[in-house]
């Protein structure tokens, strides 16, 4: 460490590397798991070729998301400096120049599209659609009520569809509906928590002023019901089937428990950081593990 500190050029590179990593939001990379959802639901994730193609698509979409984060942080830097938490982002804090951030984002965006093309033109098309939708969000639609929520949720649906396209597995309508309503449920909870947080949050995200608590509660309820019904219709189609397949029907109970528990957390003002809440609450963790075991057994032991 001392040797690095005595060499300003090395220290500068290390510092810039850390800033680029922070800009890339590694805490958000778990969203790439959506790329594995379709082959998992089809019971084909244990096939090496399917897993490999889904993994390539997951890396490609992670690169595309980093490109969007870079553009977003450059564009939002003035507002981020007034936010108690976002002021420490690399561009807002001055740790990275806007030029470096944009070059980094451009390189990863192009690289992500090239990588997506390696697993097929449909995956490339979905990658372009994802990048376009998210950039539209960054460049203005994040300030348009309702449209901002839809575009964020669309990002999850496009990830799920890209996983299906890359691994070449059929995707059911119920699967897409679960993805859409589930994403809307998380986004609604996030907006509700943001609206009830500090005044600085409202300044950095003006669209929050357009939402009433009552409307956000309605959206949360509709999204929860849509997610539960879509998943239930998918799972209950196996009722009376092979004994192991019927475990998918049983999986509805822990799935519903997760939805209701998270809805309870959202109602108490939590949900601004879904990735934290999902792994901090014991009931959610236990119910999620039970759901995973039941789904895995139902799909791969049948």
C-alpha positions in Angstrom: 0.0 0.0 0.0 2.8 2.4 0.9 4.5 1.7 -2.5 1.2 2.6 -4.3 0.9 5.8 -2.3 4.5 6.8 -3.2 3.7 6.5 -6.9 1.1 9.2 -7.8 0.4 7.7 -11.3 -0.5 4.3 -9.8 -2.5 5.8 -7.0 -4.4 7.8 -9.6 -5.2 4.7 -11.6 -6.3 2.8 -8.6 -8.5 5.7 -7.5 -10.0 6.0 -10.9 -10.6 2.3 -11.1 -12.5 2.4 -7.8 -14.6 5.3 -9.0 -15.5 3.5 -12.2 -16.5 0.5 -10.2 -18.7 2.6 -8.0 -20.2 4.3 -11.2 -21.0 0.8 -12.5 -23.2 0.1 -9.4 -22.1 -3.5 -8.6 -24.9 -3.6 -6.0 -27.3 -3.6 -8.9 -25.8 -6.4 -10.9 -28.0 -8.9 -9.3 -30.8 -7.8 -11.6 -29.1 -9.9 -14.3 -30.7 -12.9 -12.6 -33.8 -12.1 -14.6 -31.9 -13.4 -17.7 -31.9 -16.9 -16.1 -35.6 -16.8 -15.2 -37.0 -18.1 -18.5 -34.7 -21.1 -18.8 -35.2 -21.8 -15.1 -39.0 -21.7 -15.4 -38.8 -24.0 -18.5 -36.8 -26.5 -16.5 -33.8 -26.3 -18.8 -31.2 -24.3 -16.8 -29.3 -27.6 -16.0 -28.3 -27.9 -19.7 -24.8 -26.5 -20.1 -25.5 -24.9 -23.5 -28.6 -23.2 -22.2 -26.9 -22.0 -19.1 -23.9 -20.6 -21.1 -26.1 -18.7 -23.5 -28.1 -17.2 -20.7 -24.9 -16.2 -18.9 -23.6 -14.4 -22.0 -26.8 -12.5 -22.3 -26.7 -11.7 -18.5 -23.2 -10.2 -18.9 -24.3 -8.3 -22.0 -27.3 -6.7 -20.2 -25.2 -5.9 -17.2 -22.8 -4.0 -19.5 -25.8 -2.2 -21.1 -27.1 -1.2 -17.6 -23.7 0.2 -16.7 -23.8 2.3 -19.8 -27.2 3.7 -18.7 -25.9 4.4 -15.2 -22.9 6.4 -16.6 -25.2 8.6 -18.7 -27.6 9.0 -15.9 -24.9 10.1 -13.4 -23.5 12.7 -15.8 -26.9 14.1 -16.6 -28.1 14.1 -13.0 -24.8 15.3 -11.4 -26.2 18.8 -10.5 -29.2 17.4 -8.8 -27.2 14.6 -7.1 -25.0 17.1 -5.4 -28.1 18.3 -3.4 -29.0 14.8 -2.4 -27.8 13.4 1.0 -26.8 10.1 -0.4 -26.3 10.6 -4.2 -23.9 13.5 -3.7 -21.2 10.8 -3.1 -21.6 9.3 -6.6 -18.3 9.6 -8.6 -19.4 12.2 -11.1 -21.4 14.3 -8.6 -18.5 14.3 -6.1 -15.9 15.1 -8.7 -14.0 11.8 -8.4 -14.7 11.2 -12.1 -15.0 13.7 -14.9 -18.1 13.6 -17.1 -15.9 12.8 -20.1 -14.4 9.7 -18.5 -17.8 8.5 -17.3 -19.3 8.9 -20.8 -16.4 7.2 -22.5 -16.7 4.3 -20.0 -20.4 4.1 -20.6 -20.1 4.2 -24.4 -17.5 1.4 -24.5 -19.6 -0.8 -22.2 -22.8 0.0 -24.2 -21.2 -1.0 -27.5 -19.5 -4.0 -25.9 -22.8 -5.1 -24.5 -24.6 -4.9 -27.8 -21.7 -6.9 -29.5 -21.9 -9.6 -26.8 -25.7 -9.8 -27.1 -25.4 -10.3 -30.9 -23.2 -13.4 -30.2 -26.3 -15.3 -28.9 -28.6 -14.2 -31.6 -30.3 -11.3 -33.4 -33.4 -11.5 -31.2 -31.2 -10.9 -28.1 -29.5 -8.0 -29.9 -32.9 -6.5 -30.8 -34.0 -6.8 -27.2 -30.7 -5.3 -26.0 -31.3 -2.3 -28.3 -34.9 -2.0 -27.1 -33.7 -2.1 -23.4 -31.0 0.5 -24.1 -33.4 2.8 -26.0 -36.1 2.6 -23.3 -33.6 3.3 -20.5 -32.0 6.2 -22.3 -35.4 7.7 -23.0 -36.0 7.4 -19.2 -32.8 9.2 -18.4 -33.2 11.9 -21.0 -36.7 13.1 -19.8 -39.3 10.4 -19.2 -38.1 9.9 -15.6 -39.9 13.2 -15.0 -43.2 12.1 -16.6 -45.6 10.5 -14.0 -46.7 6.9 -14.7 -44.4 6.7 -17.8 -41.3 6.6 -15.5 -42.8 3.6 -13.6 -43.7 1.8 -16.7 -40.2 2.2 -18.3 -38.4 1.0 -15.2 -40.7 -2.1 -15.1 -40.2 -2.6 -18.8 -36.5 -3.0 -18.2 -37.2 -6.1 -16.1 -39.5 -7.6 -18.7 -37.0 -7.0 -21.5 -34.3 -8.7 -19.4 -36.6 -11.7 -18.9 -37.5 -11.9 -22.6 -33.8 -11.6 -23.6 -33.0 -14.5 -21.3 -35.6 -16.6 -23.1 -34.4 -15.5 -26.6 -30.7 -16.1 -25.8 -31.3 -19.6 -24.4 -33.9 -20.3 -27.1 -36.6 -21.6 -24.7 -40.3 -20.9 -25.2 -41.7 -18.3 -22.8 -45.3 -18.4 -21.6 -47.6 -15.4 -21.3 -47.9 -16.0 -17.6 -44.2 -15.8 -17.2 -44.1 -12.3 -18.9 -47.1 -11.2 -16.8 -45.4 -12.3 -13.6 -42.3 -10.3 -14.7 -44.3 -7.2 -15.5 -46.5 -7.1 -12.5 -43.7 -8.1 -10.2 -41.5 -5.3 -11.5 -44.4 -2.8 -11.1 -44.8 -4.0 -7.5 -41.2 -3.3 -6.7 -41.2 0.0 -8.5 -44.4 1.2 -6.8 -42.9 0.3 -3.4 -39.8 2.2 -4.2 -41.7 5.3 -5.3 -43.8 5.2 -2.2 -40.8 5.0 0.1 -39.0 7.8 -1.8 -42.1 10.0 -1.6 -42.2 9.6 2.2 -38.4 10.2 2.7 -36.4 13.4 3.2 -37.2 16.6 1.3 -33.9 16.3 -0.6 -35.3 13.2 -2.3 -38.2 15.1 -3.8 -35.8 17.8 -5.1 -33.6 15.2 -6.9 -36.7 13.4 -8.2 -39.4 16.0 -9.0 -41.8 13.5 -10.5 -42.6 12.3 -6.9 -44.7 15.5 -6.4 -47.1 14.2 -9.1 -47.8 11.0 -7.1 -50.3 10.9 -4.2 -49.9 8.3 -1.5 -53.4 7.0 -2.3 -52.5 6.4 -6.0 -49.2 4.7 -5.1 -51.1 2.5 -2.7 -53.5 1.6 -5.5 -50.7 0.8 -7.9 -49.0 -1.4 -5.2 -52.2 -3.3 -4.6 -53.0 -3.8 -8.3 -49.4 -4.9 -9.0 -49.5 -7.3 -6.1 -52.8 -8.9 -7.2 -51.5 -9.1 -10.8 -48.3 -10.8 -9.7 -50.2 -13.3 -7.5 -52.8 -14.1 -10.1 -50.4 -14.5 -12.9 -48.1 -16.8 -10.9 -51.1 -18.7 -9.6 -52.4 -19.4 -13.1 -49.0 -20.6 -14.2 -48.5 -22.8 -11.2 -52.0 -24.3 -11.0 -51.9 -25.5 -14.6 -49.8 -28.4 -13.1 -52.5 -29.5 -10.6 -53.2 -33.2 -11.1 -50.0 -33.6 -13.1 -46.9 -35.6 -12.0 -46.4 -35.7 -8.2 -43.3 -33.5 -8.4 -44.9 -31.0 -10.8 -47.6 -30.5 -8.2 -44.9 -29.0 -5.9 -45.2 -25.9 -8.2 -48.8 -25.6 -7.0 -47.6 -25.7 -3.4 -44.9 -23.1 -4.2 -47.8 -20.6 -4.6 -48.0 -20.4 -0.8 -44.5 -19.1 0.0 -44.6 -17.0 -3.2 -47.8 -15.3 -1.8 -46.2 -15.0 1.6 -43.3 -13.1 0.0 -45.6 -10.7 -1.8 -47.7 -10.0 1.3 -44.7 -9.6 3.6 -43.0 -7.2 1.2 -46.2 -5.3 0.9 -46.3 -4.9 4.6 -42.7 -3.6 4.6 -43.7 -1.1 1.9 -46.7 0.1 3.9 -44.3 1.0 6.8 -42.2 3.2 4.6 -39.5 0.7 3.5 -38.8 -0.3 0.0 -36.6 2.5 -1.3 -33.8 -0.1 -1.8 -35.6 -3.3 -2.7 -32.3 -5.2 -3.0 -31.6 -4.5 0.7 -35.1 -5.2 2.0 -35.4 -8.6 0.2 -32.3 -10.0 2.0 -32.7 -8.3 5.4 -36.1 -9.5 6.4 -36.0 -13.0 7.9 -39.6 -13.9 6.9 -38.8 -12.9 3.3 -35.6 -14.9 3.3 -37.2 -18.1 4.7 -40.2 -17.9 2.4 -37.9 -17.2 -0.5 -35.8 -20.3 0.3 -38.9 -22.5 0.6 -40.2 -21.2 -2.7 -36.9 -21.9 -4.4 -36.7 -25.4 -3.1 -40.3 -26.2 -4.2 -39.9 -24.7 -7.6 -36.6 -26.4 -8.1 -38.0 -29.8 -7.1 -41.1 -29.3 -9.2 -39.2 -28.5 -12.3 -36.2 -30.8 -12.1 -37.3 -33.9 -10.2 -40.4 -34.4 -12.4 
